[in-house]
């Protein structure tokens, strides 16, 4: 599960260094050809951070 490979959690303040480590850790698993992240506004809840991953074929 990807959640087990990340430090970032729902409700936490955005910390760029933590997110970068999370993305490097996910990429380092070797399962993905690319790993990025994006933000989306959510009504009344601020922003949602989403990991955008592309699996290797």
PDBQT receptor file of N, H, CA, C and O in Angstrom, charges set to zero:
ATOM      1  N   UNK A   1       0.845  -1.183   0.000  1.00  0.00    +0.000 N 
ATOM      2  CA  UNK A   1       0.000   0.000   0.000  1.00  0.00    +0.000 C 
ATOM      3  C   UNK A   1       0.888   1.245   0.000  1.00  0.00    +0.000 C 
ATOM      4  O   UNK A   1       1.903   1.278   0.696  1.00  0.00    +0.000 OA
ATOM      5  N   UNK A   2       0.524   2.247  -0.759  1.00  0.00    +0.000 N 
ATOM      6  H   UNK A   2      -0.300   2.219  -1.325  1.00  0.00    +0.000 HD
ATOM      7  CA  UNK A   2       1.326   3.459  -0.873  1.00  0.00    +0.000 C 
ATOM      8  C   UNK A   2       1.336   4.272   0.412  1.00  0.00    +0.000 C 
ATOM      9  O   UNK A   2       2.340   4.911   0.727  1.00  0.00    +0.000 OA
ATOM     10  N   UNK A   3       0.252   4.260   1.150  1.00  0.00    +0.000 N 
ATOM     11  H   UNK A   3      -0.564   3.741   0.894  1.00  0.00    +0.000 HD
ATOM     12  CA  UNK A   3       0.168   5.048   2.377  1.00  0.00    +0.000 C 
ATOM     13  C   UNK A   3       1.276   4.657   3.357  1.00  0.00    +0.000 C 
ATOM     14  O   UNK A   3       1.794   5.507   4.082  1.00  0.00    +0.000 OA
ATOM     15  N   UNK A   4       1.633   3.393   3.380  1.00  0.00    +0.000 N 
ATOM     16  H   UNK A   4       1.213   2.703   2.792  1.00  0.00    +0.000 HD
ATOM     17  CA  UNK A   4       2.680   2.925   4.286  1.00  0.00    +0.000 C 
ATOM     18  C   UNK A   4       4.056   3.444   3.886  1.00  0.00    +0.000 C 
ATOM     19  O   UNK A   4       4.981   3.432   4.698  1.00  0.00    +0.000 OA
ATOM     20  N   UNK A   5       4.202   3.898   2.646  1.00  0.00    +0.000 N 
ATOM     21  H   UNK A   5       3.450   3.908   1.986  1.00  0.00    +0.000 HD
ATOM     22  CA  UNK A   5       5.488   4.388   2.147  1.00  0.00    +0.000 C 
ATOM     23  C   UNK A   5       5.636   5.901   2.270  1.00  0.00    +0.000 C 
ATOM     24  O   UNK A   5       6.637   6.459   1.821  1.00  0.00    +0.000 OA
ATOM     25  N   UNK A   6       4.653   6.573   2.874  1.00  0.00    +0.000 N 
ATOM     26  H   UNK A   6       3.841   6.119   3.239  1.00  0.00    +0.000 HD
ATOM     27  CA  UNK A   6       4.698   8.027   2.958  1.00  0.00    +0.000 C 
ATOM     28  C   UNK A   6       4.571   8.531   4.386  1.00  0.00    +0.000 C 
ATOM     29  O   UNK A   6       3.942   7.895   5.232  1.00  0.00    +0.000 OA
ATOM     30  N   UNK A   7       5.181   9.687   4.640  1.00  0.00    +0.000 N 
ATOM     31  H   UNK A   7       5.692  10.204   3.952  1.00  0.00    +0.000 HD
ATOM     32  CA  UNK A   7       5.054  10.363   5.934  1.00  0.00    +0.000 C 
ATOM     33  C   UNK A   7       3.857  11.310   5.949  1.00  0.00    +0.000 C 
ATOM     34  O   UNK A   7       3.274  11.562   7.004  1.00  0.00    +0.000 OA
ATOM     35  N   UNK A   8       3.491  11.832   4.786  1.00  0.00    +0.000 N 
ATOM     36  H   UNK A   8       3.964  11.628   3.929  1.00  0.00    +0.000 HD
ATOM     37  CA  UNK A   8       2.398  12.799   4.683  1.00  0.00    +0.000 C 
ATOM     38  C   UNK A   8       1.081  12.150   5.097  1.00  0.00    +0.000 C 
ATOM     39  O   UNK A   8       0.790  11.011   4.733  1.00  0.00    +0.000 OA
ATOM     40  N   UNK A   9       0.300  12.893   5.859  1.00  0.00    +0.000 N 
ATOM     41  H   UNK A   9       0.537  13.818   6.155  1.00  0.00    +0.000 HD
ATOM     42  CA  UNK A   9      -0.989  12.392   6.337  1.00  0.00    +0.000 C 
ATOM     43  C   UNK A   9      -2.059  13.457   6.193  1.00  0.00    +0.000 C 
ATOM     44  O   UNK A   9      -1.766  14.652   6.176  1.00  0.00    +0.000 OA
ATOM     45  N   UNK A  10      -3.279  13.021   6.092  1.00  0.00    +0.000 N 
ATOM     46  H   UNK A  10      -3.517  12.049   6.106  1.00  0.00    +0.000 HD
ATOM     47  CA  UNK A  10      -4.424  13.931   6.000  1.00  0.00    +0.000 C 
ATOM     48  C   UNK A  10      -4.440  14.849   7.212  1.00  0.00    +0.000 C 
ATOM     49  O   UNK A  10      -4.223  14.412   8.342  1.00  0.00    +0.000 OA
ATOM     50  N   UNK A  11      -4.698  16.123   6.960  1.00  0.00    +0.000 N 
ATOM     51  H   UNK A  11      -4.874  16.477   6.042  1.00  0.00    +0.000 HD
ATOM     52  CA  UNK A  11      -4.805  17.096   8.036  1.00  0.00    +0.000 C 
ATOM     53  C   UNK A  11      -3.496  17.769   8.401  1.00  0.00    +0.000 C 
ATOM     54  O   UNK A  11      -3.503  18.765   9.124  1.00  0.00    +0.000 OA
ATOM     55  N   UNK A  12      -2.378  17.256   7.924  1.00  0.00    +0.000 N 
ATOM     56  H   UNK A  12      -2.372  16.447   7.336  1.00  0.00    +0.000 HD
ATOM     57  CA  UNK A  12      -1.091  17.877   8.215  1.00  0.00    +0.000 C 
ATOM     58  C   UNK A  12      -0.885  19.096   7.341  1.00  0.00    +0.000 C 
ATOM     59  O   UNK A  12      -1.408  19.175   6.229  1.00  0.00    +0.000 OA
ATOM     60  N   UNK A  13      -0.115  20.050   7.855  1.00  0.00    +0.000 N 
ATOM     61  H   UNK A  13       0.310  19.986   8.758  1.00  0.00    +0.000 HD
ATOM     62  CA  UNK A  13       0.281  21.196   7.037  1.00  0.00    +0.000 C 
ATOM     63  C   UNK A  13       1.231  20.710   5.947  1.00  0.00    +0.000 C 
ATOM     64  O   UNK A  13       1.981  19.756   6.154  1.00  0.00    +0.000 OA
ATOM     65  N   UNK A  14       1.200  21.361   4.795  1.00  0.00    +0.000 N 
ATOM     66  H   UNK A  14       0.591  22.136   4.627  1.00  0.00    +0.000 HD
ATOM     67  CA  UNK A  14       2.073  21.007   3.688  1.00  0.00    +0.000 C 
ATOM     68  C   UNK A  14       3.513  21.328   4.049  1.00  0.00    +0.000 C 
ATOM     69  O   UNK A  14       3.832  22.457   4.420  1.00  0.00    +0.000 OA
ATOM     70  N   UNK A  15       4.372  20.338   3.941  1.00  0.00    +0.000 N 
ATOM     71  H   UNK A  15       4.112  19.421   3.639  1.00  0.00    +0.000 HD
ATOM     72  CA  UNK A  15       5.800  20.502   4.166  1.00  0.00    +0.000 C 
ATOM     73  C   UNK A  15       6.520  19.994   2.925  1.00  0.00    +0.000 C 
ATOM     74  O   UNK A  15       6.610  18.784   2.714  1.00  0.00    +0.000 OA
ATOM     75  N   UNK A  16       7.033  20.904   2.099  1.00  0.00    +0.000 N 
ATOM     76  H   UNK A  16       6.959  21.886   2.270  1.00  0.00    +0.000 HD
ATOM     77  CA  UNK A  16       7.656  20.497   0.841  1.00  0.00    +0.000 C 
ATOM     78  C   UNK A  16       8.731  19.425   0.988  1.00  0.00    +0.000 C 
ATOM     79  O   UNK A  16       8.788  18.500   0.178  1.00  0.00    +0.000 OA
ATOM     80  N   UNK A  17       9.574  19.529   1.994  1.00  0.00    +0.000 N 
ATOM     81  H   UNK A  17       9.528  20.280   2.653  1.00  0.00    +0.000 HD
ATOM     82  CA  UNK A  17      10.653  18.551   2.170  1.00  0.00    +0.000 C 
ATOM     83  C   UNK A  17      10.095  17.161   2.456  1.00  0.00    +0.000 C 
ATOM     84  O   UNK A  17      10.634  16.168   1.969  1.00  0.00    +0.000 OA
ATOM     85  N   UNK A  18       9.037  17.080   3.229  1.00  0.00    +0.000 N 
ATOM     86  H   UNK A  18       8.598  17.887   3.625  1.00  0.00    +0.000 HD
ATOM     87  CA  UNK A  18       8.416  15.785   3.545  1.00  0.00    +0.000 C 
ATOM     88  C   UNK A  18       7.791  15.183   2.290  1.00  0.00    +0.000 C 
ATOM     89  O   UNK A  18       7.946  13.991   2.024  1.00  0.00    +0.000 OA
ATOM     90  N   UNK A  19       7.087  16.010   1.521  1.00  0.00    +0.000 N 
ATOM     91  H   UNK A  19       6.961  16.978   1.737  1.00  0.00    +0.000 HD
ATOM     92  CA  UNK A  19       6.453  15.522   0.292  1.00  0.00    +0.000 C 
ATOM     93  C   UNK A  19       7.515  15.062  -0.704  1.00  0.00    +0.000 C 
ATOM     94  O   UNK A  19       7.339  14.034  -1.357  1.00  0.00    +0.000 OA
ATOM     95  N   UNK A  20       8.600  15.796  -0.829  1.00  0.00    +0.000 N 
ATOM     96  H   UNK A  20       8.743  16.632  -0.298  1.00  0.00    +0.000 HD
ATOM     97  CA  UNK A  20       9.679  15.387  -1.732  1.00  0.00    +0.000 C 
ATOM     98  C   UNK A  20      10.270  14.044  -1.305  1.00  0.00    +0.000 C 
ATOM     99  O   UNK A  20      10.534  13.187  -2.148  1.00  0.00    +0.000 OA
ATOM    100  N   UNK A  21      10.476  13.857  -0.014  1.00  0.00    +0.000 N 
ATOM    101  H   UNK A  21      10.261  14.553   0.671  1.00  0.00    +0.000 HD
ATOM    102  CA  UNK A  21      10.970  12.552   0.482  1.00  0.00    +0.000 C 
ATOM    103  C   UNK A  21       9.971  11.447   0.169  1.00  0.00    +0.000 C 
ATOM    104  O   UNK A  21      10.361  10.350  -0.230  1.00  0.00    +0.000 OA
ATOM    105  N   UNK A  22       8.694  11.730   0.347  1.00  0.00    +0.000 N 
ATOM    106  H   UNK A  22       8.377  12.621   0.672  1.00  0.00    +0.000 HD
ATOM    107  CA  UNK A  22       7.656  10.745   0.037  1.00  0.00    +0.000 C 
ATOM    108  C   UNK A  22       7.716  10.339  -1.435  1.00  0.00    +0.000 C 
ATOM    109  O   UNK A  22       7.659   9.156  -1.772  1.00  0.00    +0.000 OA
ATOM    110  N   UNK A  23       7.832  11.353  -2.312  1.00  0.00    +0.000 N 
ATOM    111  H   UNK A  23       7.878  12.314  -2.039  1.00  0.00    +0.000 HD
ATOM    112  CA  UNK A  23       7.860  11.058  -3.754  1.00  0.00    +0.000 C 
ATOM    113  C   UNK A  23       9.124  10.265  -4.126  1.00  0.00    +0.000 C 
ATOM    114  O   UNK A  23       9.057   9.350  -4.947  1.00  0.00    +0.000 OA
ATOM    115  N   UNK A  24      10.259  10.605  -3.536  1.00  0.00    +0.000 N 
ATOM    116  H   UNK A  24      10.313  11.348  -2.869  1.00  0.00    +0.000 HD
ATOM    117  CA  UNK A  24      11.496   9.866  -3.789  1.00  0.00    +0.000 C 
ATOM    118  C   UNK A  24      11.387   8.429  -3.285  1.00  0.00    +0.000 C 
ATOM    119  O   UNK A  24      11.862   7.495  -3.931  1.00  0.00    +0.000 OA
ATOM    120  N   UNK A  25      10.759   8.267  -2.134  1.00  0.00    +0.000 N 
ATOM    121  H   UNK A  25      10.373   9.025  -1.609  1.00  0.00    +0.000 HD
ATOM    122  CA  UNK A  25      10.575   6.921  -1.569  1.00  0.00    +0.000 C 
ATOM    123  C   UNK A  25       9.666   6.080  -2.473  1.00  0.00    +0.000 C 
ATOM    124  O   UNK A  25       9.953   4.911  -2.728  1.00  0.00    +0.000 OA
ATOM    125  N   UNK A  26       8.581   6.672  -2.951  1.00  0.00    +0.000 N 
ATOM    126  H   UNK A  26       8.348   7.622  -2.743  1.00  0.00    +0.000 HD
ATOM    127  CA  UNK A  26       7.676   5.947  -3.845  1.00  0.00    +0.000 C 
ATOM    128  C   UNK A  26       8.391   5.552  -5.128  1.00  0.00    +0.000 C 
ATOM    129  O   UNK A  26       8.268   4.417  -5.587  1.00  0.00    +0.000 OA
ATOM    130  N   UNK A  27       9.140   6.491  -5.709  1.00  0.00    +0.000 N 
ATOM    131  H   UNK A  27       9.240   7.414  -5.336  1.00  0.00    +0.000 HD
ATOM    132  CA  UNK A  27       9.867   6.195  -6.944  1.00  0.00    +0.000 C 
ATOM    133  C   UNK A  27      10.922   5.112  -6.688  1.00  0.00    +0.000 C 
ATOM    134  O   UNK A  27      11.134   4.234  -7.524  1.00  0.00    +0.000 OA
ATOM    135  N   UNK A  28      11.569   5.182  -5.545  1.00  0.00    +0.000 N 
ATOM    136  H   UNK A  28      11.396   5.895  -4.865  1.00  0.00    +0.000 HD
ATOM    137  CA  UNK A  28      12.609   4.220  -5.189  1.00  0.00    +0.000 C 
ATOM    138  C   UNK A  28      12.105   2.792  -5.010  1.00  0.00    +0.000 C 
ATOM    139  O   UNK A  28      12.903   1.855  -5.023  1.00  0.00    +0.000 OA
ATOM    140  N   UNK A  29      10.819   2.613  -4.845  1.00  0.00    +0.000 N 
ATOM    141  H   UNK A  29      10.171   3.375  -4.834  1.00  0.00    +0.000 HD
ATOM    142  CA  UNK A  29      10.259   1.260  -4.730  1.00  0.00    +0.000 C 
ATOM    143  C   UNK A  29      10.480   0.457  -6.002  1.00  0.00    +0.000 C 
ATOM    144  O   UNK A  29      10.528  -0.773  -5.980  1.00  0.00    +0.000 OA
ATOM    145  N   UNK A  30      10.618   1.195  -7.135  1.00  0.00    +0.000 N 
ATOM    146  H   UNK A  30      10.579   2.194  -7.152  1.00  0.00    +0.000 HD
ATOM    147  CA  UNK A  30      10.846   0.534  -8.406  1.00  0.00    +0.000 C 
ATOM    148  C   UNK A  30       9.592   0.112  -9.145  1.00  0.00    +0.000 C 
ATOM    149  O   UNK A  30       9.683  -0.510 -10.203  1.00  0.00    +0.000 OA
ATOM    150  N   UNK A  31       8.422   0.438  -8.613  1.00  0.00    +0.000 N 
ATOM    151  H   UNK A  31       8.348   0.944  -7.753  1.00  0.00    +0.000 HD
ATOM    152  CA  UNK A  31       7.148   0.047  -9.229  1.00  0.00    +0.000 C 
ATOM    153  C   UNK A  31       6.647   1.049 -10.261  1.00  0.00    +0.000 C 
ATOM    154  O   UNK A  31       5.758   0.732 -11.051  1.00  0.00    +0.000 OA
ATOM    155  N   UNK A  32       7.210   2.256 -10.259  1.00  0.00    +0.000 N 
ATOM    156  H   UNK A  32       7.932   2.513  -9.617  1.00  0.00    +0.000 HD
ATOM    157  CA  UNK A  32       6.661   3.340 -11.065  1.00  0.00    +0.000 C 
ATOM    158  C   UNK A  32       7.713   3.926 -12.001  1.00  0.00    +0.000 C 
ATOM    159  O   UNK A  32       8.891   4.020 -11.657  1.00  0.00    +0.000 OA
ATOM    160  N   UNK A  33       7.253   4.325 -13.213  1.00  0.00    +0.000 N 
ATOM    161  H   UNK A  33       6.295   4.248 -13.493  1.00  0.00    +0.000 HD
ATOM    162  CA  UNK A  33       8.181   4.973 -14.138  1.00  0.00    +0.000 C 
ATOM    163  C   UNK A  33       8.225   6.473 -13.890  1.00  0.00    +0.000 C 
ATOM    164  O   UNK A  33       9.187   7.133 -14.283  1.00  0.00    +0.000 OA
ATOM    165  N   UNK A  34       7.196   7.027 -13.242  1.00  0.00    +0.000 N 
ATOM    166  H   UNK A  34       6.414   6.491 -12.923  1.00  0.00    +0.000 HD
ATOM    167  CA  UNK A  34       7.218   8.433 -12.837  1.00  0.00    +0.000 C 
ATOM    168  C   UNK A  34       6.356   8.628 -11.592  1.00  0.00    +0.000 C 
ATOM    169  O   UNK A  34       5.369   7.927 -11.370  1.00  0.00    +0.000 OA
ATOM    170  N   UNK A  35       6.773   9.609 -10.792  1.00  0.00    +0.000 N 
ATOM    171  H   UNK A  35       7.575  10.178 -10.973  1.00  0.00    +0.000 HD
ATOM    172  CA  UNK A  35       6.058   9.946  -9.560  1.00  0.00    +0.000 C 
ATOM    173  C   UNK A  35       6.071  11.468  -9.425  1.00  0.00    +0.000 C 
ATOM    174  O   UNK A  35       7.138  12.082  -9.428  1.00  0.00    +0.000 OA
ATOM    175  N   UNK A  36       4.908  12.068  -9.309  1.00  0.00    +0.000 N 
ATOM    176  H   UNK A  36       4.042  11.569  -9.307  1.00  0.00    +0.000 HD
ATOM    177  CA  UNK A  36       4.756  13.508  -9.109  1.00  0.00    +0.000 C 
ATOM    178  C   UNK A  36       3.621  13.727  -8.128  1.00  0.00    +0.000 C 
ATOM    179  O   UNK A  36       3.017  12.768  -7.646  1.00  0.00    +0.000 OA
ATOM    180  N   UNK A  37       3.328  14.982  -7.832  1.00  0.00    +0.000 N 
ATOM    181  H   UNK A  37       3.818  15.761  -8.224  1.00  0.00    +0.000 HD
ATOM    182  CA  UNK A  37       2.183  15.280  -6.985  1.00  0.00    +0.000 C 
ATOM    183  C   UNK A  37       1.480  16.523  -7.500  1.00  0.00    +0.000 C 
ATOM    184  O   UNK A  37       2.053  17.328  -8.234  1.00  0.00    +0.000 OA
ATOM    185  N   UNK A  38       0.227  16.660  -7.098  1.00  0.00    +0.000 N 
ATOM    186  H   UNK A  38      -0.239  16.006  -6.502  1.00  0.00    +0.000 HD
ATOM    187  CA  UNK A  38      -0.556  17.827  -7.490  1.00  0.00    +0.000 C 
ATOM    188  C   UNK A  38      -1.475  18.215  -6.334  1.00  0.00    +0.000 C 
ATOM    189  O   UNK A  38      -1.699  17.441  -5.404  1.00  0.00    +0.000 OA
ATOM    190  N   UNK A  39      -1.995  19.433  -6.421  1.00  0.00    +0.000 N 
ATOM    191  H   UNK A  39      -1.813  20.062  -7.176  1.00  0.00    +0.000 HD
ATOM    192  CA  UNK A  39      -2.956  19.941  -5.439  1.00  0.00    +0.000 C 
ATOM    193  C   UNK A  39      -4.273  20.209  -6.133  1.00  0.00    +0.000 C 
ATOM    194  O   UNK A  39      -4.303  20.590  -7.303  1.00  0.00    +0.000 OA
ATOM    195  N   UNK A  40      -5.354  20.010  -5.413  1.00  0.00    +0.000 N 
ATOM    196  H   UNK A  40      -5.329  19.701  -4.462  1.00  0.00    +0.000 HD
ATOM    197  CA  UNK A  40      -6.682  20.359  -5.915  1.00  0.00    +0.000 C 
ATOM    198  C   UNK A  40      -7.454  21.017  -4.776  1.00  0.00    +0.000 C 
ATOM    199  O   UNK A  40      -7.427  20.542  -3.641  1.00  0.00    +0.000 OA
ATOM    200  N   UNK A  41      -8.135  22.102  -5.085  1.00  0.00    +0.000 N 
ATOM    201  H   UNK A  41      -8.158  22.488  -6.008  1.00  0.00    +0.000 HD
ATOM    202  CA  UNK A  41      -8.961  22.778  -4.080  1.00  0.00    +0.000 C 
ATOM    203  C   UNK A  41     -10.176  21.924  -3.763  1.00  0.00    +0.000 C 
ATOM    204  O   UNK A  41     -10.793  21.341  -4.655  1.00  0.00    +0.000 OA
ATOM    205  N   UNK A  42     -10.505  21.858  -2.498  1.00  0.00    +0.000 N 
ATOM    206  H   UNK A  42     -10.004  22.331  -1.773  1.00  0.00    +0.000 HD
ATOM    207  CA  UNK A  42     -11.685  21.113  -2.059  1.00  0.00    +0.000 C 
ATOM    208  C   UNK A  42     -12.554  22.054  -1.256  1.00  0.00    +0.000 C 
ATOM    209  O   UNK A  42     -12.088  22.661  -0.292  1.00  0.00    +0.000 OA
ATOM    210  N   UNK A  43     -13.815  22.184  -1.642  1.00  0.00    +0.000 N 
ATOM    211  H   UNK A  43     -14.193  21.691  -2.425  1.00  0.00    +0.000 HD
ATOM    212  CA  UNK A  43     -14.721  23.129  -0.985  1.00  0.00    +0.000 C 
ATOM    213  C   UNK A  43     -14.694  23.002   0.533  1.00  0.00    +0.000 C 
ATOM    214  O   UNK A  43     -14.971  21.940   1.091  1.00  0.00    +0.000 OA
ATOM    215  N   UNK A  44     -14.356  24.101   1.184  1.00  0.00    +0.000 N 
ATOM    216  H   UNK A  44     -14.131  24.964   0.731  1.00  0.00    +0.000 HD
ATOM    217  CA  UNK A  44     -14.394  24.153   2.635  1.00  0.00    +0.000 C 
ATOM    218  C   UNK A  44     -13.306  23.369   3.343  1.00  0.00    +0.000 C 
ATOM    219  O   UNK A  44     -13.245  23.393   4.572  1.00  0.00    +0.000 OA
ATOM    220  N   UNK A  45     -12.450  22.677   2.614  1.00  0.00    +0.000 N 
ATOM    221  H   UNK A  45     -12.500  22.658   1.616  1.00  0.00    +0.000 HD
ATOM    222  CA  UNK A  45     -11.439  21.842   3.275  1.00  0.00    +0.000 C 
ATOM    223  C   UNK A  45     -10.016  22.228   2.888  1.00  0.00    +0.000 C 
ATOM    224  O   UNK A  45      -9.073  21.517   3.236  1.00  0.00    +0.000 OA
ATOM    225  N   UNK A  46      -9.844  23.324   2.187  1.00  0.00    +0.000 N 
ATOM    226  H   UNK A  46     -10.610  23.902   1.905  1.00  0.00    +0.000 HD
ATOM    227  CA  UNK A  46      -8.502  23.716   1.775  1.00  0.00    +0.000 C 
ATOM    228  C   UNK A  46      -8.103  22.995   0.507  1.00  0.00    +0.000 C 
ATOM    229  O   UNK A  46      -8.827  23.026  -0.488  1.00  0.00    +0.000 OA
ATOM    230  N   UNK A  47      -6.957  22.349   0.541  1.00  0.00    +0.000 N 
ATOM    231  H   UNK A  47      -6.369  22.324   1.349  1.00  0.00    +0.000 HD
ATOM    232  CA  UNK A  47      -6.423  21.666  -0.636  1.00  0.00    +0.000 C 
ATOM    233  C   UNK A  47      -6.157  20.201  -0.345  1.00  0.00    +0.000 C 
ATOM    234  O   UNK A  47      -5.925  19.809   0.799  1.00  0.00    +0.000 OA
ATOM    235  N   UNK A  48      -6.193  19.401  -1.396  1.00  0.00    +0.000 N 
ATOM    236  H   UNK A  48      -6.381  19.719  -2.325  1.00  0.00    +0.000 HD
ATOM    237  CA  UNK A  48      -5.909  17.976  -1.292  1.00  0.00    +0.000 C 
ATOM    238  C   UNK A  48      -4.645  17.698  -2.095  1.00  0.00    +0.000 C 
ATOM    239  O   UNK A  48      -4.534  18.097  -3.255  1.00  0.00    +0.000 OA
ATOM    240  N   UNK A  49      -3.703  17.016  -1.474  1.00  0.00    +0.000 N 
ATOM    241  H   UNK A  49      -3.794  16.692  -0.533  1.00  0.00    +0.000 HD
ATOM    242  CA  UNK A  49      -2.465  16.616  -2.132  1.00  0.00    +0.000 C 
ATOM    243  C   UNK A  49      -2.667  15.215  -2.694  1.00  0.00    +0.000 C 
ATOM    244  O   UNK A  49      -3.089  14.307  -1.978  1.00  0.00    +0.000 OA
ATOM    245  N   UNK A  50      -2.365  15.043  -3.981  1.00  0.00    +0.000 N 
ATOM    246  H   UNK A  50      -2.023  15.781  -4.562  1.00  0.00    +0.000 HD
ATOM    247  CA  UNK A  50      -2.543  13.752  -4.634  1.00  0.00    +0.000 C 
ATOM    248  C   UNK A  50      -1.227  13.319  -5.261  1.00  0.00    +0.000 C 
ATOM    249  O   UNK A  50      -0.579  14.098  -5.960  1.00  0.00    +0.000 OA
ATOM    250  N   UNK A  51      -0.837  12.083  -5.011  1.00  0.00    +0.000 N 
ATOM    251  H   UNK A  51      -1.364  11.450  -4.443  1.00  0.00    +0.000 HD
ATOM    252  CA  UNK A  51       0.336  11.509  -5.678  1.00  0.00    +0.000 C 
ATOM    253  C   UNK A  51      -0.089  11.033  -7.056  1.00  0.00    +0.000 C 
ATOM    254  O   UNK A  51      -1.031  10.254  -7.196  1.00  0.00    +0.000 OA
ATOM    255  N   UNK A  52       0.619  11.512  -8.074  1.00  0.00    +0.000 N 
ATOM    256  H   UNK A  52       1.385  12.145  -7.961  1.00  0.00    +0.000 HD
ATOM    257  CA  UNK A  52       0.343  11.107  -9.462  1.00  0.00    +0.000 C 
ATOM    258  C   UNK A  52       1.447  10.146  -9.870  1.00  0.00    +0.000 C 
ATOM    259  O   UNK A  52       2.589  10.557 -10.077  1.00  0.00    +0.000 OA
ATOM    260  N   UNK A  53       1.110   8.874  -9.985  1.00  0.00    +0.000 N 
ATOM    261  H   UNK A  53       0.183   8.541  -9.817  1.00  0.00    +0.000 HD
ATOM    262  CA  UNK A  53       2.116   7.860 -10.315  1.00  0.00    +0.000 C 
ATOM    263  C   UNK A  53       1.754   7.148 -11.599  1.00  0.00    +0.000 C 
ATOM    264  O   UNK A  53       0.578   6.956 -11.905  1.00  0.00    +0.000 OA
ATOM    265  N   UNK A  54       2.775   6.755 -12.352  1.00  0.00    +0.000 N 
ATOM    266  H   UNK A  54       3.731   6.911 -12.103  1.00  0.00    +0.000 HD
ATOM    267  CA  UNK A  54       2.569   5.974 -13.570  1.00  0.00    +0.000 C 
ATOM    268  C   UNK A  54       3.314   4.653 -13.380  1.00  0.00    +0.000 C 
ATOM    269  O   UNK A  54       4.539   4.631 -13.264  1.00  0.00    +0.000 OA
ATOM    270  N   UNK A  55       2.567   3.568 -13.352  1.00  0.00    +0.000 N 
ATOM    271  H   UNK A  55       1.572   3.586 -13.446  1.00  0.00    +0.000 HD
ATOM    272  CA  UNK A  55       3.169   2.249 -13.164  1.00  0.00    +0.000 C 
ATOM    273  C   UNK A  55       3.998   1.833 -14.363  1.00  0.00    +0.000 C 
ATOM    274  O   UNK A  55       3.712   2.182 -15.508  1.00  0.00    +0.000 OA
ATOM    275  N   UNK A  56       5.030   1.077 -14.055  1.00  0.00    +0.000 N 
ATOM    276  H   UNK A  56       5.262   0.793 -13.125  1.00  0.00    +0.000 HD
ATOM    277  CA  UNK A  56       5.812   0.493 -15.140  1.00  0.00    +0.000 C 
ATOM    278  C   UNK A  56       4.970  -0.592 -15.794  1.00  0.00    +0.000 C 
ATOM    279  O   UNK A  56       4.174  -1.262 -15.137  1.00  0.00    +0.000 OA
ATOM    280  N   UNK A  57       5.160  -0.752 -17.098  1.00  0.00    +0.000 N 
ATOM    281  H   UNK A  57       5.807  -0.208 -17.632  1.00  0.00    +0.000 HD
ATOM    282  CA  UNK A  57       4.390  -1.790 -17.794  1.00  0.00    +0.000 C 
ATOM    283  C   UNK A  57       5.200  -3.047 -17.958  1.00  0.00    +0.000 C 
ATOM    284  O   UNK A  57       4.713  -4.027 -18.522  1.00  0.00    +0.000 OA
TER     285      UNK A  57
